[in-house]
């Protein structure tokens, strides 16, 4: 049974979200659900948080396909063949039936998209990896039964969605898209002819002011836990609560609902990690840590992809270093989910307040020259602003219209991902990054959706033929990333909670030092972003003693510090040194 202390926390959450009468009415129903889950799944939850061995693969369930086999089964076999011992977690992008947006317009939370398979295949994946399931719970598809019943006036679902008066002043609402905030419905009821649609007309926003919605979505999350999910990604969570006259972003009720779900997972499946996805400026993003124990276990590190991209394009790591130097988490139970490429574009909103607008413009221009696209959002004054860059991360890193040797391209890509792997947090690597994919402009042209440029799917035989060819880009990138990930996994200094200190003022080099929390040898990480052959000469963030022995974890070479503790090592263009201090 759920202990009284947990019930007291749930009661406090509900009273902060709803009027007292509703909170008291719905508490027993919530507790009943949790007790039922505990009885049915007494062993749910791993009980562990994270360590340096953790690496998450971001992938669609139908990323690799073969005839006659559910794609989730094909994916599981493919990962076993190529990533055994490399990744510990799999972020399975939306796995439900859907009507649009590659799964982010869910039509049925209770079933698995039949193309992927069924819950049996999800369960099998969860037995082999720490499985992150995508909780797309800000909105449903306009074809979801809840919405169809709501818009038709079914009293049970009448208030499941927002039907604002179109004359209402909603100009303060933060917009992530250029599409209209309200969309017309087919309802003959004058009060239901317009519905709130933050992301598209096919993605209708749920109304969490109705406690029935909170219970229904909590049931969805409990079902994920029942099928072995060890991580829950709360998609677009910042938009959850709507309050006309406000920004409708990061409202107190939204944070309280995240806290409630944290209490739920801690109670029924300890060790299950909540991950918040909020593509917003940094200070807003990290607000979802709460006090380090009561909201997200992990938040997406959204400034990292564009800042890393800027460092390589300018040959100067200053902006990246100054940002990274001030990163902190509120405790050992909270950390960042670090990533560079993803199924979405490279968000540029997180650069707000970190770099001059001219640098964002420069990135946009370079992406256009590389054959990518730029997506925009509408501002309150009706103008538009760049929202994300749509391009594969490999292509985004290349200098526009400048042919280069393959080895230089791979070195640059590996250097960028070495920064990802060295930083404090849990690294997440998109399938297309790990397997060296280029952009797919034909796909974006076919769907009319810029994000499709980075969402190509493959026949298993095709991609495995490339992986068997030592001369192919896919082979070279996967081999070198596997090696670098293996180095990380063996070093306690790369534990997410290990101390991190970053040097600033190092120009074309990004330098940080990681030190295990329990003591032991630190690792000095030096990454060249300038693209120029040379040497690194400087002090470690934590000054080293004279004559300290440094061993490069990547190639085994050895060095000694000088009399004043200065480190001097050869550093080729886009070279990486991970120097263990012995």
N, C-alpha and C positions, 0 to 999 in steps of 0.2 A: 504494500500500500504506500501511497505517496505520504511522506512524513508531514507532520503539522507545520514544520518550518517552511517547507516548500509551498504548502497551501497558503501560508501567511504571505509569502512573496507573491504568489499568483493573485491573491486578493488585493495586495497593494498595487500591482500592475494594472489590474482591471479598474480599480478606483481612480487611477490617474488617467485612464483612457476614456471611461464612460461615466455618466451620472451614477450616483451611488445605487439607485434602485436597480439599474441594469447590471452593474457590477455584481451586486449580491445575487441577482437572479441567474447570471450566467456562470458564476464560479462553480457551483456543484456540477454543472454539465461539463465544464472543462476538466475538473478533477476526475469525474467518472471516466472520461476518455483516457486520461493518463493511467488510471488504475487498471483499466481494461488492457491497455498496451503492456503494462508491466506484467500482468498475469500471462499474457500470450507470448511475451518476448522477454523473459527474465534475464537473459544473457546479452541483451542489446548493448552495444557500445564497446569500444576497445579499451577505454580507460586511459589511453595515451594521448599526448598532445602532438609534438613534432620534434624532430632532431635533424642533424646534418645529412642524414641519408634520404630525407624526403625530397622527391622531385615529382611534380604533377604534370601529366600530359593532358593538354586540352584537345579534345577531338569530338567530331560528330560521330554518332553511332553508325552511320553508313559511309564513313570516310574511305573505307576499302571494301570492295564488293567482289563477290564471285557467284556465279550462277547456281541457283538451287540451295543456297545457304543463307539463313538469317544473317544480316550484316553484323549484328552484335557478336555472333559466333565467329564470323570471319575476322572481325576486329580483335577478339580475344586471342585467336590463334596467331594472327599477324603480330600482335604485341609480344606474345610468348616467344615467337621466332626471332624477333629483332630487338626487343627491349627488356628481355629477362635480366633482372639484376640492375637495371638502369633506372627505371621509374618505379615509384612506390604507389603513386596515386593516379587515378584517371578521372578527369573532369569530363563527364559525358554531357555534351550539350543537349538541349531539350529532346527528350526521348518519347514524348507523347504524340498522338495524332495532332496535326496542325493544319491551319488554312493559309498561312503566309509567314514571311520573315524567317524562313529556314528553321521553324520550330517554335519561335517566340510568340506565336498566336495559337495557344493551346485550345483544342476543341474537346478534350476529354482527359482529365487528370487521373482517371482510374485505370487506363489501359496504356499499353506501349504501342507505338507506331508499328503496324504489322510488317512494314518493310524491314524494320530493325529486328523483329522477333516478338518475344513476349517477356513477361516478368521472369521466366526461367533463365533467359539469357542475361538479364540484368543481375539476377542472383549469382550466376556463375562468375560474372565480372567482379562482383563485390567480394567473392571468396578469394580472389587472387590479388586484388588491388584495393587500396583505400579509395572508395568510390565517392566522387562528388557529383551529386545530382543537381540539376538546374531547377530551382524553385522560381518559376515565372509566375509570380503571385501579385504583381501590381495590376495585371489585366488578364483577360481571357480573350479568346477569339470571339468575333461577332457571331460565329456559328456554334459557340459553346451552348449546351442545353440550359445552363443557368441564364444566359443572356436571352435566349429564345423565349424562355418562360417569363423572364422579367419584362421584356419589351412588349410581350403580349398581355401583360397585366396579371399574371399569376400572383396571388397575394403572398405565397410563400417566398417568392423571389422578387417581389416588387421593388424592394429597396437594396438589391444586391449591387446596383450600379448607380452612377451619378447622372441625373437628368436635369441639368441646370437650365434656367431660362436664358435663351441666347442674348437677351438684352442685358444680362448681368455683366457688370464690369469685372472682367477677368484679366485685365492688362498687367497685373502684378505677377501673374503666374509665370514661372521660369519655363521656357520652352527648349526642349532638346532637339526639335525638328523644325522644318519650315511648313509642315502640314498643319491644317487647322486644329485647334484645340478641341472644338466640338464638331461632331459629325451627325448628319441627319439619319434618323432611323426610318423604318417602314411602318411604325406604329400609328394607328388611327387616333390614339389617345393624345390630345394636344400637350399633355404634361410629359409625354415620353417621345417627343419627336426629335429631341436633340440629346446626345449622350457624350460624356466626357471621354476623349480619346487622346491621351498624351502622345502616343507614338505613331499611330496610324488609324484610319477609319476601321480597320479590321482588328484593332487591339483596344478593347473597351475596358475602362478602368473600374476596378471593383471598389465598392463603397464600404470601407472598414468602420465607418460610423455605425453601421449595422453589426451588432455582435454576432449575428448568424454568419456573416462573412468570415469573421475571425475564427469561429469554430470550424467552418467548412474548410478553410485553408489550413488550419492546424491539423485537421484530419489528413489532408494531402501530405503534409510534412511527416506525420506519424507513419503513413504508408511508406514513404521513402525509407524511414528508419527500419521499418519491418522488412524491407528488401535489401538491407545491408548497407545503406548509405552511411559513410563515415564522415562526410562533409556535405553541408547544404549551402549552395550558392544562392543568396537572396538577390535575384536579378532586379535592377532598377529600383532598389528598395527606397531610395530617398524620396520618391514621388508618392509613397503609399497613402498618405493622409491628405485629403483635400479640404481646404478652408478658404472659400472665396474672400478676396481682400488681402490675401497673403501670397507669398511666393509658391505655396504648396510644395515646398521642397525642404526636407529635413525638419519637419514640424515636430514639436515635442511628442505628439502621439505616435509618430513614426518611430522615434527612438524607443518609446515605451513598449511598442509592439515587438521590436527586436529584443528588448530586455525580457519580455515575457517568453518569447521563443527560446532565448538562452536558458531561462529557468526550466523550460520544458525539456530541452535536450539534455541539460545537465542532470535532470531528475530521472529520465527514463532511458537514456543511452549515453552515459558518461564517456567523454572522449570524443563525442561527435562535435565537429568543428563548424561553427557558423561563419560564413564568409560573406561580407557585404560588397556589393558591386555598385559603386557610385562614381561615375565619370564626371567629377567636379573638381574645382580647385582644392589644393592639398589640405588646407585647414578644415574644410567641410568634410573631406574624405575621412580624415583620421578621427573626426568626432564620433565615428561609429565604433571606436574602441571602448567608449564609455570610460569607466575607471580601470579598465584592464581585466575585469572579472565578470562584468555584467552585460556586455553587448557582444560584439563580434570577437571571435578568436583571431580572425585574419581580415584585413582590408586590402583590397587591390591597390597596388602601388602605381597609380595612374600617371604621375609625372615622369616615371622612369623611362618609358618608351620614347616620348618626344625629346626629353633632355639628353638621352644617350644618342639619339639621332642627330641632334644639334651638335653634340661634342664631336662626332665623326665628320660632319659636314663642315664645321668651322675649324677642325683641327685643334680645338681648345676645350679642355675639360673643366674650365673654371666654373661655369654655371652648374654643371652636374655636381661638381665637388662641393660647392657652397651649399647647395640644397641637401646633398647627402650628409654633410657634416652636422646638420642640425636635426637629423632624424632621431626620434626617440619613440619608444613604446611605453605604455603605462605599467608594464609588468611582464614577468616571464610567461604568462599565459596568453599573451597577445603578441602578434607579429604581423609582418607584411607578407602579402602574396605578391612576389616580384615576377614581372613578366615583361616581354618586349613585343612579341607578336601575339595576336589573338584572332578569334573569329570575327571580331569587330575591327574597325579601323584603328589608326593611331590617334587617340584623342588629343586635341590641342587645347581644350578648355583648362586642363590642369596646369598649363603654362601661365595662366593668368596670374600676374603678380610676381612671377619668377623670372621672366625674360621680357625684353622690349617687344612690342607688337611687330616691329619690323622683322624680327627673327621668325615669328610665326608666318609672316608673309613670304619670307625666303623659303621656308620649308614647303609651303603650298606650291610655290613656283617650281621648286625642284621636283616635287612629286608629279606635277603636271608634265614636266619634261621627261620624266621616267615612264610616262604612259599610265600613271595612276590618276585618281580622281580626288576631289575634295568635297566633303559633305558640309552643309551649312545648317545653322539654326536661326530662328527668328528672335530678335531682341524686342524688349517691350516697346521701343519706339518704331517698330515695323521694319527696321533695317535687318540685314543678315550678317552673320559672323561665322568664320570657319569653326566647325565642330570636330571633324576628324579627317584624317588622311586615309584614303582607301588605296592600299598597295600592299604587296607582300613585304615583310620586313627586310628580306634579302635585297629586293630591288630598291627599297627605300634607302638603304645604306650606300648604294652605288652613286658615284658622282655622275650627274646628268651628262649624257651624250659623250662620255669619255670611255672608250674601250680599254679594258685592262686585262692582264693575264689572270687566268682562273685562280691561281694560287693566291694572288693579292686579294681577290674578292672573298675567298674562303678565309684568309687570315683576318680580314676586317670583320667578317661575320662572327668568327670564333672569338675575337677580342671583345666584341659587343656582348656576346653571351657569357664570356668569362666575367665581365662586370656583373651581369645578372646573377651568376652563380656565387660570386664572392660576397655580395651584399647580404646584410643581415635580413633574414626572412626565409620563407619557403619559395623556391623557384618553381614557376609554372611555364612550360614550353609548349607552344602551339604545334600541332602535328606538322603543319606546313613549314615551320621553322626547323624542327628537328630533322625533317626529311628533305630540306633544301629546296622548297618549292619556289617557283617564280610566280609573278602575277598572272592572272587569267582574265585579260580584258574581254575575251569573247563571251565569258560567262556573264560579266556585268552588262555587256551590250544585249545579251539575250534576255536577261531578267529585268533590265532597266533599274537594277538596284546596285549602287556602287560597291557595297560590301561584298557582293558575289565575287569580286575580283580576287578575293583571298579565301574562297570557300570551295575550290574545285574538289571533286570526289574522284576516286581512282578505282580502276580494276586492279585487283590484287596482283594478278600476273604481270601487269604492266609495271607497277612500281617495284615489284621484286626483281624484275629483270634489270631495272636500273640499279638497284641496290647490289646486284651481283657483279656489276661492272666497276672495277676500281678506278676507271677514268671518268665516271659520271659524277656530276655535282652532288647528287643524293648520297652516293657512297662516301665521298670525301667529307661532307658535312656530318653525316651520322657517325662515321668512325671517330672523327676528332671530338665531337661533342660527347660521345660515349666515354672517351678517355678522360675528358675534363670532368665529367660528372662523377666518374669513379674516384678521381683525386679528391673531389669535394667530400664524397661520402665517407672517406677514410680519415677525415680530419675534424676532431672536436672543435677546432677553432672556427669552423663554419657552422656550428650549431646556431640556430636562429637567435638564441638568447646570449650567445657569446658577445663580448664587448666589441664595439666597432668604433674606430677612430679614423677620420678621413682628413688627408692633407689638402689644404687649399693653396692656391697660388702656384700650382705645378704646371700650368699651361697645357701642353700637349700630352700630359700623362695623368691618368686617374689613379690615385694612390690611396690605399686604405690598409689598415692593420686590424686583424681579427685576433682576439685573445680569449681562450676558453674561460668560462665562468669559474670552473673548478681549478684554474691554474694550469700550468704547462706551457709548452712552446706556442708562441704566437705565429701568425703567418702574415708576412708583408706582401701585399698584392699590388703589382705595378702593371698598368695597362697603357699601351701607347695608342692614342687616338689621332696623332698628327700625320701618320703615314710616312714618317721620315726615319731612315736608319740612324742610329746613334747610340748613346749611352744614357742611362739614368744615373744621376748623382744627386744624392740628397739625404735628408734625415728621415727616419721612420717617424710616424706620428707619435709613437712612444719611443723616445730616444734609446738606442741600443748601446750596449757597452763596447769598448774597444775590443777588437779581435773576435767578436761574436761570429760563430759559424752559421752561414746561411745555405740551405740546401733547396734548390729549385725542385718543387714537387712535380713539375711537368716533365723536365728532362734530366734531372739528377745532378746537374752541374752545381759546383760549390763555390762559395765566395766568403770573404771575411770583411768585417767592418773595419774602417780605418781608426786611427788613434782617437779621433773625436766622435766616433760612432757613425760617421758618414757611410752610406751604402753607395757603391758604384758598381753597376753591372751593365754589360752590353744589352741593348734593347733594339731589335730590328723594327722596321715599319710594321705597325699593328701587332707587335710582339707582346707577350704576356709573361710576367715572372710572378709565380707564387712561391715566395721564399720563406721556408720554415726556419724559425730562429732556434738554433740548438745551443 
